[in-house]
Amino acid sequence: MTRVFIHGNPETTAIWGPLLNELRTRRESNLVCLSAPGFGAPRPDDFDALPTSYVDWLVGELERIESPVDLVAHDWGAGHVYGLLAQRPDLIRSWAADCAGLVHPEYVWHDMAKAWQTDEIGEHVIEMMMAGSVNERVDRFVELGMTEQIAAAIVTETDPSIGGCILDLYRGAAQPVMADLGRTLLATELPRGLVLDATGDAYSQPDLGRDMAERFGASVFTMEGEGHWWMCSVASAAADALVEFWSTLD
């Protein structure tokens, strides 16, 4: 069985390090991390970075994996997975993802997303994000909740194309795009799912995510008080929850 991990914005596969280490101690070995264009991987010249294009990218990656796939996704990685579920649920055996509130009909984008979605303001915000020394950029990530080790790895691995991809992705996902995706998902027969519920996540509106989990018929693993980067702060508990979830699929 292949477990595929998809990170979000503004991250690289380094974000999964603590969780993967915990899974390996539980004898999980076939672990594959994907990097979407612009997010840890270069952006091809002809890639428009719209949400639909990221779904097409993910479809292509999964079609190359022969064994049954269990997806684990975070942040915009979760967004890509929800898009995949609306189009090609046949490609996977199961999914586990946070940020389910993204596809709730009442979801409102957070303030940073709104800034990225605004012409000129978004470009200025991206310029500020990429400014400063390596240490200054690491410190900003640590202030948001990452560990220093993970933040340093992400800053080092970030592809220069990330800024343009952030702007194109978020502008392509302005409402009602995500709400429409949620409605499509509710009319789709979905594989078994697990919503990873970090109740302190300031970006995802966890209460809406729990509501979507119920509507999807998905299980929920609640991480009380944990923030956006739960895979770093409670990696051991998250690994236990994933292994338990996967065991119910066998």
PLY file of the C-alpha trace (Angstrom):
ply
format ascii 1.0
element vertex 250
property float x
property float y
property float z
element edge 249
property int vertex1
property int vertex2
end_header
0.00 0.00 0.00
1.34 3.45 -0.93
0.76 6.41 1.37
1.03 9.69 -0.56
1.59 13.01 1.24
0.80 16.42 -0.30
1.88 19.61 1.46
0.53 23.12 1.13
1.53 26.78 0.98
4.16 28.14 1.51
5.80 24.80 2.23
7.94 21.97 0.91
7.97 18.26 1.69
10.10 19.08 4.74
6.88 19.83 6.61
6.16 16.09 6.74
9.49 15.13 8.35
8.35 14.56 11.96
5.20 12.68 10.90
7.07 10.44 8.46
9.61 9.58 11.15
6.79 8.56 13.49
5.13 6.45 10.78
8.39 4.64 10.04
8.66 3.65 13.70
5.23 2.07 13.20
6.55 -0.01 10.28
5.09 2.15 7.53
7.58 2.14 4.67
5.96 2.98 1.31
5.70 6.72 1.94
5.72 9.11 -1.02
5.81 12.91 -0.81
4.65 15.02 -3.75
5.66 18.61 -4.47
3.21 20.62 -6.53
4.57 23.01 -9.20
5.88 26.15 -7.51
5.67 24.61 -4.05
8.99 22.82 -3.61
9.20 22.08 -7.34
9.81 24.38 -10.32
6.85 25.86 -12.17
6.77 24.74 -15.82
6.60 27.60 -18.31
3.15 26.58 -19.51
1.63 25.97 -16.05
-1.07 28.52 -15.13
-1.24 27.55 -11.40
-5.04 27.56 -11.27
-6.80 25.12 -8.90
-7.98 22.96 -11.82
-4.43 22.69 -13.13
-3.17 21.47 -9.77
-5.87 18.80 -9.80
-4.71 17.74 -13.27
-1.16 17.61 -11.94
-2.24 15.41 -9.03
-4.20 13.09 -11.32
-1.09 12.60 -13.43
1.06 11.83 -10.38
-1.38 9.26 -9.01
-1.87 7.56 -12.37
1.84 6.70 -12.27
1.45 4.85 -8.97
0.35 1.28 -9.57
-0.57 0.19 -6.05
-3.67 1.38 -4.16
-3.14 4.85 -2.69
-3.99 6.40 0.66
-3.69 10.18 0.47
-2.65 12.45 3.36
-2.93 16.17 2.67
-2.43 19.52 4.36
-3.49 23.09 3.58
-3.60 23.61 -0.21
-2.53 19.99 -0.57
-5.92 19.25 0.98
-7.49 21.68 -1.48
-5.96 19.73 -4.36
-7.24 16.48 -2.88
-10.78 17.82 -2.55
-10.58 18.81 -6.21
-9.35 15.33 -7.09
-12.18 13.70 -5.14
-14.69 15.67 -7.17
-13.21 14.38 -10.44
-11.29 11.13 -9.98
-12.19 9.45 -6.67
-11.42 6.14 -8.38
-7.68 6.85 -8.17
-7.45 6.41 -4.41
-8.45 4.00 -1.68
-8.75 6.62 1.07
-8.00 10.21 2.00
-6.99 11.99 5.20
-6.89 15.78 5.09
-7.20 18.90 7.17
-8.80 22.21 6.14
-12.14 20.62 5.22
-13.70 23.97 5.98
-12.26 25.24 2.70
-15.12 23.61 0.81
-17.90 24.58 3.21
-20.59 26.83 1.64
-20.01 29.41 4.39
-16.22 29.49 4.22
-14.66 32.95 4.02
-11.02 33.25 2.98
-8.65 34.42 5.73
-7.12 37.91 5.60
-3.82 36.86 4.01
-5.66 35.00 1.26
-7.79 38.06 0.60
-4.62 40.13 0.29
-3.14 37.69 -2.23
-6.39 37.79 -4.19
-6.21 41.59 -4.53
-4.31 43.14 -7.45
-1.17 45.09 -6.46
-1.70 44.37 -2.75
-1.01 40.68 -3.37
2.20 41.44 -5.24
3.37 43.67 -2.41
2.63 41.02 0.21
4.56 38.40 -1.76
7.51 40.77 -2.05
7.50 41.24 1.72
7.24 37.48 2.30
10.33 36.79 0.21
12.33 39.72 1.64
15.00 39.53 4.29
17.80 37.15 5.16
17.38 33.42 5.53
17.35 33.80 9.31
14.68 36.49 9.16
12.46 34.35 6.96
12.97 31.37 9.26
12.03 33.50 12.27
8.78 34.54 10.56
7.80 30.90 10.05
8.69 30.03 13.64
6.45 32.87 14.84
3.60 31.30 12.86
4.08 27.94 14.58
6.67 25.89 12.69
9.66 24.39 14.45
12.95 26.11 13.68
14.38 23.00 12.01
11.41 22.59 9.69
11.25 26.33 8.95
14.93 26.39 7.99
14.47 23.44 5.64
11.45 25.05 3.98
13.22 28.37 3.44
16.20 26.56 1.90
14.04 24.40 -0.38
11.54 27.04 -1.53
11.41 27.40 -5.30
11.62 30.99 -6.62
8.41 30.46 -8.61
6.33 30.16 -5.45
5.27 33.81 -5.34
3.57 33.84 -8.72
1.98 30.46 -8.02
0.51 31.71 -4.73
-1.10 34.67 -6.47
-2.48 32.66 -9.38
-3.73 29.84 -7.15
-5.54 32.02 -4.63
-7.00 34.31 -7.28
-8.27 31.26 -9.12
-9.87 30.01 -5.89
-11.78 33.16 -4.96
-15.33 32.42 -3.88
-17.64 30.96 -5.01
-15.06 28.53 -6.47
-14.45 26.59 -3.24
-18.11 26.62 -2.21
-19.04 25.22 -5.62
-16.43 22.49 -5.17
-17.99 21.58 -1.84
-21.40 21.22 -3.42
-19.94 18.95 -6.08
-18.30 16.80 -3.42
-21.57 16.40 -1.56
-23.08 14.96 -4.73
-20.14 12.56 -5.25
-19.67 9.06 -3.87
-16.43 9.49 -1.95
-13.85 6.94 -0.78
-13.35 6.51 2.96
-12.08 9.71 4.51
-10.57 11.10 7.69
-10.76 14.81 8.49
-7.74 15.94 10.51
-9.23 18.50 12.86
-6.72 20.91 14.39
-9.06 23.03 16.48
-6.60 25.93 16.80
-5.96 26.33 13.09
-6.48 30.01 12.37
-6.65 29.52 8.60
-9.20 26.76 8.09
-12.26 27.50 10.30
-12.24 24.06 11.97
-15.91 24.22 13.01
-16.85 24.32 9.33
-14.46 21.44 8.68
-16.19 19.27 11.26
-19.52 20.07 9.64
-18.17 19.01 6.24
-16.78 15.81 7.74
-20.27 14.92 8.94
-21.75 15.73 5.54
-19.09 13.63 3.81
-19.60 10.71 6.19
-15.89 10.94 7.06
-14.23 10.08 10.34
-12.65 12.85 12.42
-9.41 12.95 14.38
-9.47 15.97 16.68
-6.26 17.63 17.84
-7.54 19.95 20.55
-5.82 23.32 20.58
-3.34 22.42 17.86
-2.60 24.87 15.08
-1.95 24.75 11.36
1.26 22.71 11.59
-0.07 19.84 13.67
2.16 17.39 11.76
5.09 18.94 13.61
3.58 19.60 17.04
1.68 16.31 17.56
3.34 14.02 15.03
3.16 10.95 17.27
-0.57 11.26 17.95
-1.28 12.00 14.27
0.72 8.93 13.22
-1.30 6.76 15.61
-4.53 8.15 14.18
-3.48 7.51 10.58
-2.34 3.96 11.26
-5.58 3.22 13.09
-7.61 4.70 10.21
-5.68 2.69 7.60
-6.17 -0.49 9.63
-9.95 -0.15 9.24
-9.57 -0.24 5.45
-7.85 -3.63 5.24
0 1
1 2
2 3
3 4
4 5
5 6
6 7
7 8
8 9
9 10
10 11
11 12
12 13
13 14
14 15
15 16
16 17
17 18
18 19
19 20
20 21
21 22
22 23
23 24
24 25
25 26
26 27
27 28
28 29
29 30
30 31
31 32
32 33
33 34
34 35
35 36
36 37
37 38
38 39
39 40
40 41
41 42
42 43
43 44
44 45
45 46
46 47
47 48
48 49
49 50
50 51
51 52
52 53
53 54
54 55
55 56
56 57
57 58
58 59
59 60
60 61
61 62
62 63
63 64
64 65
65 66
66 67
67 68
68 69
69 70
70 71
71 72
72 73
73 74
74 75
75 76
76 77
77 78
78 79
79 80
80 81
81 82
82 83
83 84
84 85
85 86
86 87
87 88
88 89
89 90
90 91
91 92
92 93
93 94
94 95
95 96
96 97
97 98
98 99
99 100
100 101
101 102
102 103
103 104
104 105
105 106
106 107
107 108
108 109
109 110
110 111
111 112
112 113
113 114
114 115
115 116
116 117
117 118
118 119
119 120
120 121
121 122
122 123
123 124
124 125
125 126
126 127
127 128
128 129
129 130
130 131
131 132
132 133
133 134
134 135
135 136
136 137
137 138
138 139
139 140
140 141
141 142
142 143
143 144
144 145
145 146
146 147
147 148
148 149
149 150
150 151
151 152
152 153
153 154
154 155
155 156
156 157
157 158
158 159
159 160
160 161
161 162
162 163
163 164
164 165
165 166
166 167
167 168
168 169
169 170
170 171
171 172
172 173
173 174
174 175
175 176
176 177
177 178
178 179
179 180
180 181
181 182
182 183
183 184
184 185
185 186
186 187
187 188
188 189
189 190
190 191
191 192
192 193
193 194
194 195
195 196
196 197
197 198
198 199
199 200
200 201
201 202
202 203
203 204
204 205
205 206
206 207
207 208
208 209
209 210
210 211
211 212
212 213
213 214
214 215
215 216
216 217
217 218
218 219
219 220
220 221
221 222
222 223
223 224
224 225
225 226
226 227
227 228
228 229
229 230
230 231
231 232
232 233
233 234
234 235
235 236
236 237
237 238
238 239
239 240
240 241
241 242
242 243
243 244
244 245
245 246
246 247
247 248
248 249
